[in-house]
Amino acid sequence: MKQFVLFDHDGVLVDTEAWYYKAGERALADVGFALDKDQYLRDMTRSAGTWAQARAAGIDEATIDRQRKVRDEYYQEYLRTEDIGIEGVVEALAELSAYVRMAIVTTAKRVDFELIHEHRQIRKFMEFVLAREDYALAKPHPEPYLTGLERLGASKEATLVVEDSSRGLRSAVAAGIDCVIVHNDFTAGHDFAQASHRIEKLIELKDIIRNEHP
C-alpha cells in the first residue's frame, strides 16, 4: 500500500525545465556560443547540462563561472515573468492529500524554489522540501530520495516517486522506490523503460494511489 509520495519539482509541479534551458542558452549566446538543445537534452540525462558543450568547445572556466551567474539571473527573471503553472496540479494535490503524505525532493536551488512559490498553493500540501543544498550528491544518485524517505519515516515499499526525467527516474530506481513518470514535453524523449507507471497529467496519480487502497 502506497502511503507516501515524493515529488520531483521542475517539470512535475511547475513548468520550468524549458526556461532553465533558455536562461543557459541566453547566457552562452552573450559570449558568442550557440547551445544545441538536442545535445543539452542528452547531457541532461547524465547530469551534465548547460556547460558541457561550452567546455567541449574550449570556453574557459572563468568565463563559465561568470556566465553561470548570468544564467541564474536570467532564470530568475523568467520565474518572475513567465507563466510556469501547470494546470490541475493544485487540484490533484488536494485530492491526493486525502490518501497519502507528500514531500518535494528537488535539484532546484533553495533561492529559486522560494521565488517560484512566493504566491503558489503547492507547499501547503507538503510536509517538507529538500532542495539542492539539503544533500551532497544530486540525482541520478539515490541520496536525494533516500534522504526523503528518512525524513518521512517511510519504507521504500510504501512510497512512490513522481518524476519527469530519466535522471530523476534513475535516482528513484537506485533508491529502490517505484517511480511514476508524468509527461513533460521538454523531456519526452528520455528513456523511461524503468518506470513503474506513465501518466499524462498529475491528476491520474490518484487512480494509482486509490488502487493501492481498499
C-alpha positions as CSV (number, residue, x, y, z in Angstrom):
1,M,0.0,0.0,0.0
2,K,1.4,3.4,-1.0
3,Q,1.2,5.9,1.8
4,F,3.9,8.4,0.8
5,V,4.7,10.4,-2.4
6,L,8.0,12.1,-3.1
7,F,7.6,14.6,-5.9
8,D,10.3,16.0,-8.1
9,H,9.6,19.7,-8.7
10,D,10.7,21.2,-12.0
11,G,8.6,19.8,-14.8
12,V,6.3,17.9,-12.4
13,L,4.8,20.6,-10.2
14,V,5.8,23.7,-12.2
15,D,6.7,24.1,-15.9
16,T,10.3,25.4,-15.5
17,E,12.6,23.0,-17.4
18,A,12.4,24.9,-20.7
19,W,13.0,28.2,-19.0
20,Y,16.1,26.9,-17.3
21,Y,17.4,25.8,-20.7
22,K,16.5,29.2,-22.2
23,A,18.4,31.0,-19.5
24,G,21.5,29.0,-20.2
25,E,21.1,29.4,-23.9
26,R,20.9,33.1,-23.5
27,A,23.9,33.3,-21.1
28,L,26.0,31.4,-23.6
29,A,24.8,33.5,-26.5
30,D,26.1,36.5,-24.7
31,V,29.6,35.1,-25.2
32,G,29.0,34.0,-28.8
33,F,28.2,30.3,-28.2
34,A,25.1,28.6,-29.5
35,L,23.8,25.9,-27.2
36,D,22.4,22.9,-29.0
37,K,19.1,21.8,-27.5
38,D,19.3,18.2,-28.6
39,Q,22.8,17.8,-27.1
40,Y,21.6,19.6,-23.9
41,L,18.8,17.1,-23.5
42,R,21.3,14.2,-23.9
43,D,23.7,15.8,-21.5
44,M,20.8,16.4,-19.1
45,T,20.3,12.6,-18.7
46,R,23.8,12.3,-17.4
47,S,23.7,15.4,-15.2
48,A,25.9,17.4,-17.4
49,G,23.5,20.2,-18.5
50,T,24.3,23.7,-19.7
51,W,28.1,23.9,-19.5
52,A,29.2,20.6,-21.0
53,Q,29.0,21.9,-24.6
54,A,30.8,25.1,-23.7
55,R,33.7,23.2,-22.1
56,A,33.9,20.9,-25.1
57,A,34.2,24.0,-27.3
58,G,37.1,25.3,-25.3
59,I,35.4,28.0,-23.3
60,D,37.5,28.7,-20.2
61,E,36.3,28.1,-16.6
62,A,36.4,31.8,-15.6
63,T,34.0,32.6,-18.4
64,I,31.7,29.7,-17.5
65,D,31.7,30.8,-13.8
66,R,30.8,34.3,-14.9
67,Q,28.1,33.2,-17.3
68,R,26.6,30.8,-14.7
69,K,25.8,33.8,-12.5
70,V,24.3,35.5,-15.6
71,R,22.3,32.3,-16.3
72,D,20.9,32.4,-12.8
73,E,19.8,36.0,-13.2
74,Y,18.1,35.3,-16.5
75,Y,16.4,32.2,-14.9
76,Q,15.0,34.2,-12.0
77,E,13.8,36.8,-14.5
78,Y,11.8,34.1,-16.3
79,L,10.5,32.8,-13.0
80,R,9.2,36.2,-12.2
81,T,7.6,37.0,-15.6
82,E,6.7,33.8,-17.4
83,D,3.6,31.5,-16.8
84,I,5.2,28.4,-15.2
85,G,2.0,27.0,-13.7
86,I,0.8,23.5,-14.7
87,E,-3.0,23.2,-15.0
88,G,-4.6,20.9,-12.4
89,V,-1.6,20.5,-10.1
90,V,-3.1,22.1,-7.1
91,E,-6.4,20.2,-7.5
92,A,-4.5,16.9,-7.9
93,L,-2.5,17.6,-4.7
94,A,-5.7,18.5,-2.8
95,E,-7.2,15.1,-3.8
96,L,-4.1,13.1,-3.1
97,S,-3.7,14.7,0.4
98,A,-6.7,12.5,1.5
99,Y,-4.7,9.4,0.8
100,V,-1.0,10.0,1.2
101,R,1.6,12.1,2.9
102,M,3.7,14.2,0.5
103,A,7.0,16.0,0.2
104,I,9.2,17.5,-2.5
105,V,12.7,16.3,-3.5
106,T,14.2,18.8,-6.0
107,T,17.5,19.7,-7.6
108,A,16.4,23.3,-7.6
109,K,18.4,25.7,-5.5
110,R,16.5,27.0,-2.4
111,V,16.5,30.6,-3.6
112,D,14.8,29.6,-6.9
113,F,12.3,27.4,-5.2
114,E,11.4,30.2,-2.8
115,L,10.9,32.6,-5.7
116,I,8.7,30.2,-7.5
117,H,6.5,29.6,-4.5
118,E,6.0,33.1,-3.2
119,H,2.4,33.1,-4.4
120,R,1.6,29.4,-5.2
121,Q,-0.6,27.0,-3.3
122,I,1.6,23.9,-3.6
123,R,3.8,23.9,-0.4
124,K,0.8,23.7,1.9
125,F,0.3,20.1,0.8
126,M,3.9,19.1,1.5
127,E,5.5,18.1,4.8
128,F,8.9,19.4,3.7
129,V,11.0,20.4,0.8
130,L,14.5,19.0,0.1
131,A,16.4,21.5,-2.2
132,R,19.8,21.1,-3.8
133,E,21.6,22.4,-0.7
134,D,20.0,19.7,1.5
135,Y,22.0,16.7,0.2
136,A,25.6,16.1,-1.0
137,L,25.0,14.0,-4.2
138,A,22.5,15.1,-6.8
139,K,20.2,12.9,-9.0
140,P,20.8,10.3,-10.6
141,H,22.5,9.3,-7.3
142,P,19.9,7.8,-4.9
143,E,20.9,10.1,-2.0
144,P,18.1,12.7,-2.6
145,Y,15.3,10.2,-2.4
146,L,16.9,8.1,0.4
147,T,17.1,11.4,2.4
148,G,13.4,12.0,1.6
149,L,12.5,8.5,2.9
150,E,14.4,9.1,6.1
151,R,12.7,12.5,6.7
152,L,9.2,11.0,6.1
153,G,10.0,7.9,8.2
154,A,8.8,5.9,5.2
155,S,9.6,2.5,3.8
156,K,10.6,2.1,0.1
157,E,7.7,-0.2,-0.4
158,A,5.1,2.3,0.9
159,T,6.4,5.2,-1.3
160,L,6.0,6.5,-4.8
161,V,8.3,8.9,-6.6
162,V,6.9,11.2,-9.3
163,E,9.4,12.3,-11.9
164,D,9.6,13.7,-15.4
165,S,13.2,13.0,-16.4
166,S,15.4,9.9,-16.8
167,R,17.9,11.4,-14.4
168,G,15.2,11.5,-11.7
169,L,13.9,8.1,-12.6
170,R,17.4,6.6,-12.2
171,S,17.7,8.2,-8.8
172,A,14.4,6.7,-7.7
173,V,15.3,3.3,-9.1
174,A,18.7,3.4,-7.4
175,A,16.9,4.2,-4.1
176,G,14.6,1.2,-4.7
177,I,11.4,3.2,-5.0
178,D,8.7,2.7,-7.6
179,C,8.6,5.7,-9.9
180,V,5.7,7.3,-11.8
181,I,6.7,9.4,-14.9
182,V,4.4,12.3,-15.7
183,H,4.6,13.6,-19.2
184,N,6.6,16.7,-19.9
185,D,7.2,17.9,-23.5
186,F,10.7,19.0,-22.7
187,T,11.9,15.6,-21.5
188,A,9.5,13.4,-23.5
189,G,12.4,11.8,-25.5
190,H,14.2,10.4,-22.4
191,D,14.4,6.7,-21.7
192,F,11.7,5.8,-19.2
193,A,11.8,2.0,-19.5
194,Q,12.3,1.5,-15.8
195,A,9.2,3.5,-14.8
196,S,6.5,1.7,-12.8
197,H,3.8,3.9,-14.4
198,R,3.4,6.5,-17.1
199,I,0.8,9.3,-16.8
200,E,-0.1,12.3,-18.9
201,K,-1.3,14.5,-16.0
202,L,-0.8,14.6,-12.3
203,I,-4.5,14.0,-11.6
204,E,-4.1,10.5,-12.9
205,L,-1.8,9.7,-9.9
206,K,-4.9,9.4,-7.7
207,D,-6.0,6.3,-9.7
208,I,-2.7,4.6,-9.0
209,I,-2.9,5.6,-5.3
210,R,-6.6,4.5,-5.0
211,N,-5.8,1.1,-6.5
212,E,-3.4,0.7,-3.6
213,H,-6.1,1.5,-1.0
214,P,-9.1,-0.7,-0.2
